[in-house]
Amino acid sequence: MDFDGSLEYQYLLNIVNPTSGYFRILIKADVEGEYYSDAFEATSVVAQPSGIDLVRMYSLIPLACGKFKFWEAKIKEIQAMGFDCIHLLPLTEMGSSQSPYSSTNLMNVDPLYVDKQIEFEYLLKEIINIDMRLCFDLVLNHVSPESLIVKNNPDWIKPDINESDGFKRAGCWHENSWIRWEDLVLINYEHPEPKTRNNIWMKMKDYAFLWAGYASKTKGMIRLDNLHSSNEAFMNYLRIELKKEFPNLIIFAEFFADEATLIKKTLAWDLNLLLGQPWHFDFVPQLRNYFKKIHQEGFQLHHVMPINTHDTPSIQEMYSDVNYTIPRYAISSFFSCGLTGITMGVEQGEEHKMKFIGEPYNYDILKAHPFKEKIKKINEILSNEQTLRLAGNIEFIDFEHETLMVAIRRDLSTKGEDLLILVSMDKNHAQTFTINFSKVDLNYNNTRYTEIYNDSHSGYEVGNDDSIQIDQCDYRIFKKIT
């Protein structure tokens, strides 16, 4: 390359394999004895797996679903609501606690779901045929004290002289207190004997590869349970091996840490998705600030934004009224970056958290409920509007309203079809909001928006100083007229 005196260069970057991780670029030039370099540190170009810009994830509780031979209709019902990915809690054989996170055999499906192991292969084929993705939960930190690992290789478990069986229990901190899990013993990835340590690592790699392979067949993902508690050395090894074997695999992590740690580890471990926590923010002002933060981080950190998880209480239990379901889902979908979801039972307004540990039970996922159609509509909007799947393109114009969230989502393409979105978290009263674009752009005075995806008001136009009414726990969405 010859130096021509210009301060600016353009390069065409041809990526042969755009799904194999990331690489670094550092540009340097020597001209007439002087040294030039780019003004930045080495630049990371992250190549994300295909399909990462849009995830509508439904967390299914296997304990409530019976044998796999009855699952086809349930999965088609989930797809009919507009979800494209099903998060399955662990399907592996369970111990006496009947917790999917307390496995006795990491390589087999629990007999609760199958009469023969091959039945899982049949289910997988059905899921692939209807173009659904699966997310398999990987539990790498612990197993059941009744597991084959404990029986055959008790020295693979962390010791604890204070426990009656000599095995250290897993646990977590909750509100400044330590919760000990009786049915979970910790795997000893730091075993002092090298050969034994290697055997442990190979066994857990085989486990990860088995389920990652199933996920990869559906163009899906794995979920790393409690990654923040995982052994770093093993994770450094495993993520390299996973990416080599399954370059298109999406890696989704339950990983709670400070922002600096998240950014560092997300890049180091090739994490594609992190679990966001919108359920921690009960009130609109808190929730608004959270989504501002999500967009600030969105170029480096990709968060899936379910309104609850299988670990959290139900919508009713968290927010005192099940009718917050639709506005909470609208907020998580329309104000995030295209990655969202719900947990089984949310679509039917279940007042109590769905049980995922204990005795199996039958849950009728096929029954009708008004929430289902509303959730389907939100998923349809999210699927159709690329603008909702971008980071850093949100501007709130609600002037810190206590019960309304109102924002513009900028269309960064040449079309300029910005979206105006209003969501009400008021369960008692309809709200009236007067549009004022001065907060974001004085040139918006002559801009007009037309309502979309609303059978009652489709085509309704608004502009600066116009008022819009939003019903209780509802939303409205408009597109800029170009």
LINUR-V188097 format. One record per residue. N is the residue number from 1. PHI is phi in whole degrees, 0 to 359 (NA if undefined). Layout:
# LINUR-V188097
N & PHI
N & PHI
This chain:
# LINUR-V188097
1 & NA
2 & 268
3 & 281
4 & 244
5 & 87
6 & 286
7 & 269
8 & 226
9 & 234
10 & 240
11 & 233
12 & 266
13 & 261
14 & 255
15 & 265
16 & 290
17 & 235
18 & 284
19 & 240
20 & 254
21 & 115
22 & 217
23 & 218
24 & 241
25 & 236
26 & 224
27 & 260
28 & 223
29 & 211
30 & 250
31 & 225
32 & 49
33 & 80
34 & 260
35 & 251
36 & 240
37 & 211
38 & 294
39 & 281
40 & 243
41 & 291
42 & 310
43 & 264
44 & 265
45 & 251
46 & 269
47 & 260
48 & 271
49 & 300
50 & 296
51 & 84
52 & 280
53 & 280
54 & 218
55 & 227
56 & 242
57 & 259
58 & 247
59 & 273
60 & 260
61 & 265
62 & 303
63 & 304
64 & 262
65 & 245
66 & 73
67 & 292
68 & 302
69 & 296
70 & 257
71 & 275
72 & 303
73 & 295
74 & 295
75 & 292
76 & 293
77 & 294
78 & 297
79 & 296
80 & 296
81 & 278
82 & 96
83 & 274
84 & 245
85 & 216
86 & 248
87 & 274
88 & 259
89 & 299
90 & 310
91 & 261
92 & 292
93 & 304
94 & 255
95 & 277
96 & 294
97 & 287
98 & 57
99 & 258
100 & 294
101 & 264
102 & 238
103 & 271
104 & 259
105 & 214
106 & 289
107 & 259
108 & 242
109 & 284
110 & 296
111 & 302
112 & 302
113 & 256
114 & 223
115 & 268
116 & 226
117 & 301
118 & 295
119 & 297
120 & 293
121 & 298
122 & 297
123 & 298
124 & 300
125 & 297
126 & 297
127 & 294
128 & 296
129 & 297
130 & 262
131 & 64
132 & 255
133 & 258
134 & 242
135 & 242
136 & 261
137 & 279
138 & 255
139 & 249
140 & 261
141 & 270
142 & 207
143 & 223
144 & 288
145 & 295
146 & 262
147 & 287
148 & 297
149 & 299
150 & 294
151 & 292
152 & 271
153 & 218
154 & 301
155 & 285
156 & 281
157 & 259
158 & 299
159 & 278
160 & 206
161 & 292
162 & 276
163 & 264
164 & 297
165 & 263
166 & 81
167 & 251
168 & 285
169 & 271
170 & 278
171 & 185
172 & 206
173 & 272
174 & 218
175 & 50
176 & 67
177 & 231
178 & 268
179 & 261
180 & 263
181 & 259
182 & 299
183 & 266
184 & 228
185 & 249
186 & 275
187 & 284
188 & 264
189 & 290
190 & 254
191 & 308
192 & 291
193 & 268
194 & 305
195 & 295
196 & 296
197 & 301
198 & 297
199 & 297
200 & 298
201 & 298
202 & 294
203 & 297
204 & 287
205 & 294
206 & 301
207 & 299
208 & 298
209 & 294
210 & 302
211 & 281
212 & 295
213 & 297
214 & 298
215 & 299
216 & 299
217 & 298
218 & 262
219 & 59
220 & 255
221 & 210
222 & 247
223 & 248
224 & 270
225 & 292
226 & 50
227 & 300
228 & 296
229 & 257
230 & 279
231 & 288
232 & 295
233 & 299
234 & 295
235 & 295
236 & 301
237 & 289
238 & 295
239 & 294
240 & 295
241 & 295
242 & 296
243 & 292
244 & 293
245 & 279
246 & 229
247 & 297
248 & 266
249 & 291
250 & 273
251 & 253
252 & 249
253 & 234
254 & 275
255 & 218
256 & 256
257 & 199
258 & 289
259 & 300
260 & 299
261 & 294
262 & 299
263 & 296
264 & 297
265 & 285
266 & 300
267 & 287
268 & 295
269 & 255
270 & 55
271 & 280
272 & 262
273 & 223
274 & 240
275 & 279
276 & 280
277 & 230
278 & 296
279 & 291
280 & 285
281 & 243
282 & 286
283 & 244
284 & 304
285 & 302
286 & 295
287 & 295
288 & 301
289 & 295
290 & 296
291 & 288
292 & 299
293 & 296
294 & 302
295 & 287
296 & 294
297 & 272
298 & 298
299 & 280
300 & 246
301 & 239
302 & 251
303 & 253
304 & 276
305 & 241
306 & 289
307 & 283
308 & 201
309 & 227
310 & 293
311 & 273
312 & 273
313 & 294
314 & 286
315 & 299
316 & 301
317 & 290
318 & 279
319 & 240
320 & 77
321 & 207
322 & 293
323 & 290
324 & 284
325 & 305
326 & 291
327 & 295
328 & 295
329 & 289
330 & 297
331 & 296
332 & 296
333 & 274
334 & 272
335 & 252
336 & 260
337 & 234
338 & 91
339 & 238
340 & 208
341 & 166
342 & 221
343 & 253
344 & 313
345 & 104
346 & 298
347 & 290
348 & 243
349 & 64
350 & 301
351 & 284
352 & 241
353 & 304
354 & 291
355 & 285
356 & 239
357 & 231
358 & 118
359 & 291
360 & 294
361 & 209
362 & 263
363 & 233
364 & 276
365 & 284
366 & 272
367 & 293
368 & 284
369 & 200
370 & 303
371 & 298
372 & 300
373 & 294
374 & 290
375 & 293
376 & 300
377 & 296
378 & 297
379 & 296
380 & 295
381 & 299
382 & 299
383 & 291
384 & 277
385 & 255
386 & 301
387 & 301
388 & 283
389 & 250
390 & 252
391 & 256
392 & 75
393 & 243
394 & 250
395 & 222
396 & 280
397 & 237
398 & 269
399 & 52
400 & 60
401 & 301
402 & 282
403 & 236
404 & 248
405 & 241
406 & 232
407 & 213
408 & 258
409 & 254
410 & 288
411 & 274
412 & 273
413 & 276
414 & 286
415 & 289
416 & 68
417 & 272
418 & 300
419 & 249
420 & 248
421 & 235
422 & 234
423 & 228
424 & 254
425 & 254
426 & 270
427 & 271
428 & 255
429 & 222
430 & 290
431 & 241
432 & 243
433 & 237
434 & 263
435 & 291
436 & 220
437 & 276
438 & 297
439 & 292
440 & 248
441 & 191
442 & 296
443 & 287
444 & 280
445 & 305
446 & 258
447 & 279
448 & 241
449 & 234
450 & 241
451 & 287
452 & 232
453 & 60
454 & 225
455 & 299
456 & 280
457 & 234
458 & 303
459 & 92
460 & 295
461 & 254
462 & 221
463 & 212
464 & 301
465 & 76
466 & 279
467 & 254
468 & 233
469 & 262
470 & 240
471 & 293
472 & 304
473 & 48
474 & 223
475 & 217
476 & 221
477 & 222
478 & 233
479 & 240
480 & 297
481 & 275
482 & 260
